[in-house]
Amino acid sequence: MQTVRFSKVVKDSGSPEIYLMWKEPAKDTALRKLVAQRRVMTLAQPRTGTKKDWGEVGLGEDLGGQILVFPKSLGKIDGKRVVGIDYHLLKTPPEASGRPAKKPTTARQKPAASTRGKVERRQAENVNKESREEPADNIIQLPPQKAEAPSQPKRDVKKAASRFKKAKAEASAKSNALVRKKAKSALAAWKNGNQLPAYELIESLAGGR
């Protein structure tokens, strides 16, 4: 049987998609239509032995294999066996095909001891820094308080008022005493017949002079 590489088929007919068959092929109208258009390929996936996966156009006898649908017809390779199946060329991820593609393994280099030590110290510093810093959401900003003017003791105000009242009373008493003294002098002068001095004293008491 003639063979053809899977990569060549993909190049000619486009990248295929995995077809999920939910019905029996005889009842699946959409699948039958695709088969008639020569766009279906069935993959044989041996579970035992060392044989690799291969494919054929149409619905193969091994319906337990994966079914692929191509954008273009596969009529040119009908009757040939497709080899070199590369699941990375599918539009659907290889994990969905039921047979994951093997990924190339590369040796992972370990960092040098000096570099590893620097990284560990940097990580420890970052952890300590984060532990010291508090989240901004936990800080409540209080409005600045205005300085209040010192209040004067009420005792000093009372003392000043008391001194003012006392001084006013003393001045009033002195003024009354002076008025009485002048009035007595004017009365004495009037009795002695000295009308002019008496008149002048009375006039001064009345605010004339």
C-alpha positions as CSV (number, residue, x, y, z in Angstrom):
1,M,0.0,0.0,0.0
2,Q,1.3,3.4,-0.9
3,T,1.8,5.9,1.9
4,V,1.8,9.6,2.3
5,R,3.1,11.9,5.0
6,F,0.6,13.6,7.3
7,S,2.4,16.9,7.0
8,K,1.9,16.7,3.1
9,V,-1.8,16.1,3.6
10,V,-2.1,19.1,5.9
11,K,-0.2,21.2,3.4
12,D,-2.6,20.3,0.6
13,S,-5.9,20.0,2.4
14,G,-5.4,22.3,5.4
15,S,-5.2,21.7,9.2
16,P,-7.9,19.2,10.3
17,E,-10.2,19.4,13.3
18,I,-11.2,16.6,15.6
19,Y,-14.8,15.4,15.1
20,L,-16.7,14.3,18.2
21,M,-19.1,11.5,17.2
22,W,-22.2,11.6,19.5
23,K,-24.3,9.3,17.3
24,E,-23.8,6.1,15.4
25,P,-22.3,6.8,11.9
26,A,-25.4,5.6,10.2
27,K,-27.5,8.1,12.1
28,D,-25.1,11.0,11.9
29,T,-26.2,13.0,8.9
30,A,-23.5,15.6,9.2
31,L,-20.8,13.0,9.3
32,R,-22.2,11.1,6.3
33,K,-22.1,14.4,4.3
34,L,-18.5,15.0,5.2
35,V,-17.6,11.4,4.2
36,A,-19.3,11.9,0.8
37,Q,-17.1,15.0,0.3
38,R,-13.9,13.0,1.0
39,R,-13.0,15.3,3.9
40,V,-12.9,12.6,6.7
41,M,-9.9,10.7,7.9
42,T,-9.9,7.9,10.5
43,L,-6.8,7.5,12.6
44,A,-5.8,4.0,13.8
45,Q,-4.2,4.3,17.3
46,P,-2.7,1.0,18.4
47,R,-2.7,0.6,22.1
48,T,-0.2,-2.2,22.2
49,G,3.1,-3.0,20.5
50,T,5.4,-0.5,18.8
51,K,3.3,0.5,15.9
52,K,2.7,4.2,15.3
53,D,-0.5,5.9,14.6
54,W,-1.6,6.0,10.9
55,G,-4.7,7.2,9.0
56,E,-6.9,6.4,6.1
57,V,-9.5,8.4,4.2
58,G,-13.1,7.8,5.1
59,L,-14.6,5.9,8.1
60,G,-12.1,3.1,8.8
61,E,-12.9,-0.3,10.3
62,D,-11.3,0.8,13.6
63,L,-14.0,3.3,14.7
64,G,-12.3,3.5,18.1
65,G,-9.7,5.7,16.5
66,Q,-9.9,9.5,16.2
67,I,-11.9,11.0,13.3
68,L,-10.5,14.1,11.6
69,V,-12.3,16.6,9.3
70,F,-10.2,18.5,6.8
71,P,-11.2,21.8,5.2
72,K,-10.6,20.4,1.7
73,S,-11.2,17.1,-0.1
74,L,-8.8,14.2,0.5
75,G,-9.7,12.5,-2.8
76,K,-6.1,12.6,-4.1
77,I,-4.9,10.3,-1.4
78,D,-7.9,8.0,-1.2
79,G,-6.7,4.4,-0.8
80,K,-3.3,5.5,0.7
81,R,-2.1,5.1,4.2
82,V,-1.2,8.3,6.0
83,V,1.8,8.0,8.2
84,G,3.8,10.4,10.4
85,I,0.8,11.6,12.3
86,D,1.7,14.9,14.0
87,Y,-1.0,16.0,16.5
88,H,0.5,19.5,16.7
89,L,-0.8,20.2,13.2
90,L,-4.4,19.8,14.4
91,K,-6.6,22.9,15.1
92,T,-7.8,21.1,18.2
93,P,-5.3,20.8,21.0
94,P,-3.6,17.4,21.0
95,E,-4.9,16.6,24.5
96,A,-8.4,16.4,23.1
97,S,-7.5,13.7,20.6
98,G,-7.4,10.9,23.2
99,R,-3.7,10.3,22.5
100,P,-1.6,13.3,23.7
101,A,1.3,14.2,21.7
102,K,4.7,13.7,23.2
103,K,6.4,16.9,24.2
104,P,10.1,17.2,23.8
105,T,11.9,17.0,27.2
106,T,14.7,19.4,27.9
107,A,17.0,19.2,30.8
108,R,16.3,21.9,33.3
109,Q,19.4,23.7,34.4
110,K,19.8,24.4,38.1
111,P,20.9,27.9,39.0
112,A,24.4,28.3,40.3
113,A,24.8,28.3,44.1
114,S,25.8,32.0,44.2
115,T,22.8,33.0,42.1
116,R,20.4,30.9,44.1
117,G,21.6,32.5,47.3
118,K,21.0,36.0,46.0
119,V,17.5,35.0,44.9
120,E,16.7,33.5,48.3
121,R,18.0,36.6,50.1
122,R,16.0,38.9,47.8
123,Q,12.8,36.9,48.5
124,A,13.4,37.0,52.2
125,E,13.8,40.8,52.1
126,N,10.6,41.2,50.1
127,V,8.7,39.1,52.7
128,N,10.0,41.2,55.6
129,K,9.2,44.4,53.8
130,E,5.6,43.3,53.1
131,S,5.2,42.2,56.8
132,R,6.4,45.6,58.1
133,E,4.1,47.6,55.8
134,E,0.5,48.0,56.7
135,P,-2.2,48.2,54.1
136,A,-3.2,51.7,53.3
137,D,-6.9,50.7,53.9
138,N,-6.2,50.2,57.6
139,I,-4.9,53.7,58.1
140,I,-7.5,56.3,59.0
141,Q,-6.5,59.9,58.5
142,L,-7.9,62.2,61.2
143,P,-8.5,65.9,60.5
144,P,-6.0,68.3,62.2
145,Q,-7.1,69.7,65.5
146,K,-7.2,73.4,65.9
147,A,-5.3,74.8,68.8
148,E,-7.6,76.3,71.4
149,A,-6.8,79.7,72.9
150,P,-6.0,79.4,76.6
151,S,-9.0,80.4,78.6
152,Q,-8.5,83.0,81.3
153,P,-9.5,81.9,84.8
154,K,-12.9,83.3,85.9
155,R,-11.3,84.1,89.2
156,D,-9.2,86.9,87.7
157,V,-12.3,88.4,85.9
158,K,-14.2,88.5,89.2
159,K,-11.3,90.2,91.0
160,A,-11.1,92.9,88.4
161,A,-14.8,93.6,88.5
162,S,-14.7,93.7,92.3
163,R,-11.8,96.2,92.2
164,F,-13.7,98.4,89.7
165,K,-16.8,98.5,91.8
166,K,-14.8,99.4,94.9
167,A,-13.0,102.2,93.1
168,K,-16.2,103.6,91.7
169,A,-17.8,103.5,95.2
170,E,-14.9,105.3,96.7
171,A,-14.9,108.0,94.0
172,S,-18.6,108.5,94.5
173,A,-18.2,108.8,98.3
174,K,-15.5,111.4,97.9
175,S,-17.6,113.4,95.4
176,N,-20.6,113.3,97.8
177,A,-18.4,114.4,100.7
178,L,-17.0,117.3,98.7
179,V,-20.6,118.4,97.7
180,R,-21.7,118.3,101.4
181,K,-18.7,120.3,102.5
182,K,-19.3,123.0,99.9
183,A,-23.0,123.1,100.7
184,K,-22.2,123.6,104.4
185,S,-19.8,126.4,103.6
186,A,-22.4,128.2,101.4
187,L,-25.0,127.9,104.1
188,A,-22.7,129.4,106.7
189,A,-21.7,132.3,104.5
190,W,-25.4,133.0,103.8
191,K,-26.2,133.1,107.5
192,N,-23.3,135.5,108.1
193,G,-24.7,137.9,105.5
194,N,-22.0,137.1,102.9
195,Q,-24.4,136.6,100.0
196,L,-21.7,136.7,97.2
197,P,-19.5,133.9,98.5
198,A,-22.6,131.8,99.3
199,Y,-23.9,132.4,95.8
200,E,-20.5,131.4,94.2
201,L,-20.4,128.2,96.2
202,I,-24.0,127.3,95.2
203,E,-23.2,128.1,91.5
204,S,-20.1,125.9,91.6
205,L,-22.2,123.0,93.0
206,A,-24.7,123.5,90.2
207,G,-21.9,123.3,87.6
208,G,-22.0,127.0,86.7
209,R,-18.2,127.4,87.1
